[in-house]
Amino acid sequence: MKIAIIGTRGIPNHYGGFEQITEQLATGLVEKGHNVTVYNSHNHPNGARSWKGVTIQHCYDPEHLLGTAGQFVYDLNCIRHARKNSFDVWLFMGYTSSSVWHPFFSKNSIIVSNMDGMEWKRTKYSKTVQRFLKYAENLAVNHSHFHVADSPAVKDYLDKKYSINAKFIPYGAVLPSASEEETLRQYNLAKDDYFLLMARMEPENNVEMILEGFSTSNCKEKFLVIGKIENRFGKHLRQKYASDDRVKFIGGIFDQKVVHALRANAQLYFHGHSVGGTNPSLLEAMASGSLIAAHDNVFNKAVLGDDAFYFDCTAGVKALLEKSVCHEKKTFTLHNTEKIRQQYSWNKIIDAYENYFFECSQSEKNESYVSSKRWAYK
């Protein structure tokens, strides 16, 4: 099949979750014999026209000039280019800045949208933006032939609200090799002598709740925060906790070996994400063998089950930090790494997408299905 993947900043991953799954999915599908094109921002560090067998199509991206509005221009540029090519499948990673351009979607390709995780719930957005995101979600459902949900909770929401049958396909993760102690020495750390979180600096990731719980605790260990802090909220956090020399903001890290070593050797890894589906960084922490404390919500519990500690407030974070939880580490981590092996391996995820594309193609060949379903959701 000839497949286009649209909606990310590009591969290899230098940004986040959709870029990570695109990197794994695109290369995996190429290894299976498919022709895959990934649309990259012209600002992406990889300027080559191919990467590991994947065709890279660079499109002009004015986000650095226009801010958020630039994302809409970038997606339009990708869509206009893709419609000139005979792709069997367009896979959209998200819908925020692409679904408004549905009049430009190809009428000769199967449109599949990964619906992400209820973006309109994110507290960083104003009421006006949240209303737009609901509208964009509706457009994405109505103008895609098929839909992917990365969490059972997201699938349940989409199916009930729009009377569709979204396909549940989660993210994946790699079980890495043993971590290197040299990485700890680089950061002046020792095993189990620090706490860690890794997230974008956004309110709904509960970074402030976690750090506030830590700052009020009597812990003597360091607390490492991995993530870019150049945005307004990141600058606020850095300023707020500047006087606490235990809190270390170390910026974004995209060397997966380094990130794995830091996760694997932390005493406790905090995952504060509260909006969205199956979060890639959570799966990667599980794969690293981290002992995890997660925000108490349906998305995290669907993945972790009973194999984590949970918190929902600053006091809950403080209580976890001040009690001994290490005795649970062996059981929890063994269970979580087995989940990665059995449910969230990239091979299984790539197989699931490939099979779904074939199912979609067969459905499209049935003219009665096409006439009843295409553009039919109102």
MARZA-618997 format. One record per residue (C-alpha): residue in three letters; x, y, z. Coordinates in steps of 0.25 Angstrom, whole numbers, plus 5000, padded with zeros to 4 digits. Layout:
BEGIN
ALAXYZ ...
***
This chain:
BEGIN
MET500050005000 LYS500450144998 ILE500250225011 ALA500450365015 ILE500550405030 ILE500150555032 GLY500050645045 THR501350635052 ARG502650715051 GLY503350605045 ILE504350485048 PRO505250445054 ASN504550495067 HIS505050625073 TYR503750665079 GLY502750575085 GLY501750455085 PHE501150465071 GLU502550485065 GLN503050355073 ILE501850265068 THR502050325054 GLU503550285054 GLN503250145059 LEU502050125050 ALA502650175037 THR503950095038 GLY503149975042 LEU502249985030 VAL503350005021 GLU504049875026 LYS502749805023 GLY502849855008 HIS501949975008 ASN502250115002 VAL502150215013 THR502350365012 VAL502450445025 TYR502150595024 ASN503250675031 SER503350825035 HIS504350895027 ASN504950935040 HIS505150795044 PRO506650765047 ASN506650645037 GLY506750715024 ALA506850585016 ARG505850535006 SER505850395012 TRP506050325026 LYS506150175028 GLY505450155015 VAL504350255018 THR504050365008 ILE504150495015 GLN503350615009 HIS503750745014 CYS502650855014 TYR502751005018 ASP502351025033 PRO502251165038 GLU501951135052 HIS503251205056 LEU502751325050 LEU501251315053 GLY501151235065 THR499951135066 ALA499351195053 GLY500551145046 GLN500151005049 PHE498951015041 VAL499751075029 TYR500750955030 ASP499550855030 LEU498950915018 ASN500250915011 CYS500450765014 ILE498950735010 ARG499150804997 HIS500350734993 ALA499750594997 ARG498550614989 LYS499450624976 ASN499950484979 SER499250344978 PHE499250304993 ASP498450184997 VAL498350235011 TRP498450365018 LEU498750355033 PHE498550475041 MET499250485054 GLY498250575061 TYR497250675056 THR497450805063 SER497950885051 SER497650785039 SER496150755040 VAL495750895036 TRP496350875022 HIS495450755019 PRO495050815006 PHE496450785001 PHE496450635005 SER496650544994 LYS495350474989 ASN496250354984 SER496950324997 ILE496450255010 ILE496450355021 VAL496850305035 SER496950395047 ASN497650365060 MET496750445069 ASP497750475080 GLY497050495093 MET495950595095 GLU496850725093 TRP495750815097 LYS495850775111 ARG497250835112 THR497250945123 LYS498251025116 TYR497251065105 SER496251175107 LYS494751145106 THR494751195091 VAL495951105088 GLN495250985095 ARG493951015086 PHE494851015074 LEU495450885078 LYS494150815079 TYR493750875066 ALA495050815060 GLU494750685066 ASN493450675060 LEU494050715046 ALA495050605048 VAL494050495051 ASN493050545040 HIS494150555029 SER494950435032 HIS494550295027 PHE495150225039 HIS495650255053 VAL496750215062 ALA496650225077 ASP497850205086 SER497150175099 PRO495950095102 ALA495350215109 VAL495550305097 LYS494850195088 ASP493750185097 TYR493550335097 LEU493650345082 ASP492650225079 LYS491650285089 LYS491650425084 TYR491750405069 SER491150265068 ILE492450215061 ASN493250085063 ALA494650145065 LYS495850045065 PHE496650035078 ILE498150035075 PRO499050085086 TYR500450135086 GLY501550045087 ALA502950045094 VAL504249975093 LEU504849895105 PRO506249955105 SER507549885109 ALA508149905123 SER508350055127 GLU509750115127 GLU510250165141 GLU511150265133 THR509850345130 LEU509650365145 ARG511050415147 GLN510850515136 TYR509650575144 ASN510350555158 LEU509350455162 ALA509250315169 LYS508250205167 ASP506950225175 ASP507550355180 TYR506550445172 PHE505150455168 LEU504750485153 LEU503650535144 MET503650555129 ALA502650645122 ARG502250765114 MET502150885123 GLU500550895123 PRO499550905134 GLU498850775131 ASN500050695133 ASN500050735148 VAL501550775148 GLU501250885158 MET500350795167 ILE501550695167 LEU502650795170 GLU501750865181 GLY501650725188 PHE503150705187 SER503450845192 THR502650835204 SER503250695207 ASN504450665216 CYS505150585205 LYS506650615204 GLU506750545190 LYS506750625177 PHE505550645168 LEU505850645153 VAL504950705143 ILE505150665128 GLY504450755118 LYS504550885111 ILE504351005120 GLU504351115109 ASN502851135109 ARG502051225119 PHE501651115129 GLY503051055129 LYS503651195132 HIS502651205143 LEU503051075149 ARG504551095148 GLN504351235155 LYS503451175166 TYR504351065170 ALA505751145168 SER505951155183 ASP505851005185 ASP507150945181 ARG506650805181 VAL505850835169 LYS506650825156 PHE506050865142 ILE506950795132 GLY506150825119 GLY505750735108 ILE506550605105 PHE506350525093 ASP507450425094 GLN506650305098 LYS507850235104 VAL508050355114 VAL506550365117 HIS506450215120 ALA507550215129 LEU506950335137 ARG505650265138 ALA506150125141 ASN506950175153 ALA506050275159 GLN505450245173 LEU504050285168 TYR503550335154 PHE502350425154 HIS501350425143 GLY500450545144 HIS499750545130 SER498250555132 VAL497650575118 GLY497750485106 GLY497850345103 THR499050245105 ASN500250335107 PRO501550295101 SER502450345112 LEU501650255122 LEU501850135113 GLU503350165112 ALA503450185127 MET502850045129 ALA503849985119 SER504950055126 GLY504549975139 SER504150105147 LEU503350105159 ILE502250195156 ALA501350295163 ALA500250335153 HIS499150435154 ASP497850365157 ASN496950365145 VAL496350265135 PHE497450275125 ASN498550245134 LYS497850135141 ALA497450065128 VAL498950045125 LEU499550025139 GLY498349955147 ASP498849925161 ASP500349925157 ALA500550075161 PHE500350175172 TYR499350285170 PHE499150425174 ASP498050535172 CYS498550655180 THR499850715186 ALA499650645199 GLY499550515192 VAL500850545185 LYS501550585199 ALA501050455205 LEU501550365195 LEU502950435195 GLU503050425210 LYS502650275212 SER503550155207 VAL502950105194 CYS504150035189 HIS503749895194 GLU502649895183 LYS503649925172 LYS504049775168 THR502549735167 PHE502049855160 THR503249865150 LEU503149725146 HIS501649735143 ASN501849865135 THR502949815127 GLU502149685124 LYS500949775119 ILE501949845109 ARG502349715104 GLN500949655102 GLN500149775099 TYR500949895095 SER502149845087 TRP502349925074 ASN502249805066 LYS500849775071 ILE500449925068 ILE501049925054 ASP500349795051 ALA499049855056 TYR499149975048 GLU499449895035 ASN498349805038 TYR497349915040 PHE497849985027 PHE497549855020 GLU496149845026 CYS495849995022 SER496249965008 GLN495349845007 SER494149925013 GLU494450035003 LYS494249934992 ASN492849904996 GLU492050014989 SER490849994999 TYR491750025010 VAL492450145004 SER491150205000 SER490550185014 LYS491750225022 ARG492650325014 TRP492450465020 ALA491150415027 TYR491350455041 LYS490650585045 
***
